[in-house]
Amino acid sequence: MSAPLLVVDGDSFAHRAHHALPATIKRAGGKRAGAIVGFTNMLLRLWESEQPRAVLVGWDSLDTPTYRHEAFAPYQSGREFDTELLEQLDLLPELVTALGFAAAKSPGYEADDFLAAAVAREEAEGGTALVATSDRDLFQLASELTTLLMPRRGVSDLERIGPAEVRDRYGVGPRQVPDFIALRGDPSDRLPGAPGVGAKTAASLLARYGSLEDALADGRFAAVAEELRLYRRIATLDASAPLPPLENQTPTWAEASSLLRDWGLFQVAERVAARAGQRSS
């Protein structure tokens, strides 16, 4: 069996690392570096445990609105990120590239969209994919060829999520997840959902009708039908997001170690450099 493509939600793991690791972790200039260190350690662990054929890390463009923001003004409103985290998020794509991996970041797209595009391409070519993220919106990507790796605690304890686990969690199949989100709502993204509908009712409706569109066709939620269609569109990942080449990769540990040294992160630089003397597959 060929090795899987590993696709990583960069913002998801960088955010978790920034909040999980102590503020005393510093880089050159006395600036915080917990997100960089935690993300690097996570990526090393994933590479060692999964031995992927290639790695793609997707990133948000936080300074540019997407079609989701333009279509629904409240989308993700109220989110604020401290400057020390934003500075590290700006540096991390450079580190990914120095490692010999692919980084995807483009105005108008979210990290999730790049992950969806990479999974769609890999599956179309008959390959398998692993999706590392903490965002349950990506449950819609689970399939017989694609497994999600989701942290249970911190950034290192990962749970494997396939179609069966999605059904256990939500009571719907992966392809129904955008419809489920539209009906139930998503407070983190400021999507209100259908009036009076929670997770159990949303799952029950989709078990009965199969899709949001079929429920609307039967006259359900007529007063908010267009709003629900918009929420579903917002919740659906955009697999047309532009991707870099995803050929098999050989990590460039020494180059990444040198970059980390330039940033004053000597301990994690040593951990990366140690991989250069080991066999990569």
Backbone hydrogen bonds, N-H to C=O, Kabsch-Sander energy under -0.5 kcal/mol:
donor,donor_aa,acceptor,acceptor_aa,energy
5,L,128,T,-2.4
6,L,54,A,-2.6
7,V,5,L,-0.6
7,V,130,L,-3.2
8,V,56,L,-2.8
9,D,132,A,-2.8
10,G,8,V,-1.3
10,G,58,G,-1.9
11,D,58,G,-0.6
13,F,9,D,-1.8
14,A,10,G,-2.4
15,H,11,D,-2.7
16,R,12,S,-1.9
17,A,13,F,-2.4
18,H,14,A,-2.4
19,H,15,H,-1.8
20,A,16,R,-1.6
21,L,17,A,-2.4
25,I,22,P,-1.6
26,K,24,T,-0.7
27,R,31,K,-3.0
28,A,263,W,-3.4
30,G,27,R,-1.6
31,K,28,A,-0.6
33,A,25,I,-2.3
34,G,25,I,-0.5
37,V,33,A,-2.7
38,G,34,G,-2.8
39,F,35,A,-2.2
40,T,36,I,-2.4
41,N,37,V,-2.5
42,M,38,G,-2.3
43,L,39,F,-2.5
44,L,40,T,-2.3
45,R,41,N,-2.3
46,L,42,M,-2.5
47,W,43,L,-2.4
48,E,44,L,-2.5
49,S,45,R,-2.6
50,E,46,L,-2.5
51,Q,47,W,-2.0
53,R,4,P,-2.7
54,A,4,P,-0.7
56,L,6,L,-2.6
57,V,102,A,-2.7
58,G,8,V,-2.7
58,G,56,L,-0.5
59,W,104,A,-2.3
61,S,109,Y,-0.8
62,L,60,D,-0.7
64,T,61,S,-1.8
67,Y,108,G,-0.7
70,E,66,T,-1.9
71,A,67,Y,-2.2
72,F,68,R,-1.8
75,Y,72,F,-2.2
76,Q,189,D,-1.7
77,S,74,P,-2.7
79,R,76,Q,-1.2
85,L,82,D,-0.7
86,L,82,D,-2.1
87,E,83,T,-2.4
88,Q,84,E,-1.1
89,L,85,L,-2.4
90,D,86,L,-1.7
91,L,87,E,-0.9
92,L,88,Q,-2.0
94,E,91,L,-0.9
95,L,91,L,-1.3
96,V,92,L,-2.4
97,T,93,P,-2.1
98,A,94,E,-2.1
99,L,95,L,-1.8
100,G,97,T,-1.6
101,F,96,V,-2.0
102,A,55,V,-2.6
104,A,57,V,-2.6
109,Y,106,S,-1.8
113,D,110,E,-0.9
114,F,110,E,-1.2
115,L,111,A,-1.9
116,A,112,D,-2.3
117,A,113,D,-2.4
118,A,114,F,-2.4
119,V,115,L,-2.4
120,A,116,A,-2.4
121,R,117,A,-2.2
122,E,118,A,-2.6
123,E,119,V,-2.8
124,A,120,A,-2.1
125,E,121,R,-1.3
126,G,123,E,-1.7
127,G,122,E,-2.9
129,A,145,L,-2.3
130,L,5,L,-2.7
131,V,147,T,-2.5
132,A,7,V,-2.8
132,A,130,L,-0.6
133,T,131,V,-0.7
133,T,149,L,-1.9
136,R,134,S,-0.6
138,L,135,D,-1.6
139,F,136,R,-1.9
140,Q,137,D,-1.2
141,L,138,L,-2.3
142,A,139,F,-1.6
143,S,146,T,-2.3
147,T,129,A,-2.1
148,L,161,I,-2.9
149,L,131,V,-3.5
150,M,148,L,-0.6
150,M,159,E,-2.8
152,R,157,D,-3.3
153,R,157,D,-0.7
156,S,153,R,-0.8
157,D,153,R,-1.3
158,L,156,S,-1.0
159,E,150,M,-3.2
161,I,148,L,-2.7
162,G,160,R,-0.5
166,V,162,G,-2.0
167,R,163,P,-2.1
168,D,164,A,-2.0
169,R,165,E,-2.2
170,Y,166,V,-3.1
171,G,166,V,-0.6
171,G,167,R,-1.6
176,Q,173,G,-1.4
177,V,174,P,-1.5
180,F,176,Q,-2.6
181,I,177,V,-2.8
182,A,178,P,-2.2
183,L,179,D,-2.1
184,R,180,F,-3.0
185,G,181,I,-2.9
186,D,191,L,-2.5
189,D,186,D,-1.1
190,R,186,D,-0.7
190,R,187,P,-0.8
191,L,186,D,-2.3
194,A,183,L,-2.5
197,V,194,A,-2.0
198,G,196,G,-0.5
202,A,198,G,-2.5
203,A,199,A,-2.4
204,S,200,K,-2.3
205,L,201,T,-2.7
206,L,202,A,-2.1
207,A,203,A,-2.1
208,R,204,S,-1.8
209,Y,205,L,-3.0
210,G,206,L,-1.7
215,A,211,S,-1.6
216,L,212,L,-2.5
217,A,213,E,-2.3
218,D,214,D,-1.1
219,G,216,L,-1.9
220,R,215,A,-2.1
222,A,219,G,-0.9
224,V,221,F,-1.3
225,A,222,A,-0.9
228,L,224,V,-2.4
229,R,225,A,-2.1
230,L,226,E,-2.0
231,Y,227,E,-2.5
232,R,228,L,-2.4
233,R,229,R,-2.1
234,I,230,L,-2.4
235,A,231,Y,-2.3
236,T,232,R,-1.3
239,A,237,L,-1.0
241,A,238,D,-1.4
249,Q,53,R,-2.7
252,T,99,L,-2.0
253,W,251,P,-0.8
256,A,98,A,-0.5
256,A,252,T,-2.0
257,S,253,W,-2.7
258,S,254,A,-2.2
259,L,255,E,-1.9
260,L,256,A,-2.4
261,R,257,S,-2.0
262,D,258,S,-2.1
263,W,259,L,-1.5
264,G,261,R,-1.8
265,L,260,L,-2.8
266,F,264,G,-0.9
269,A,265,L,-1.7
270,E,266,F,-2.0
271,R,267,Q,-1.7
272,V,268,V,-2.2
273,A,269,A,-2.7
274,A,270,E,-2.1
275,R,271,R,-0.7
275,R,272,V,-1.2
276,A,272,V,-0.5
276,A,273,A,-1.4
277,G,274,A,-0.8
278,Q,275,R,-1.7
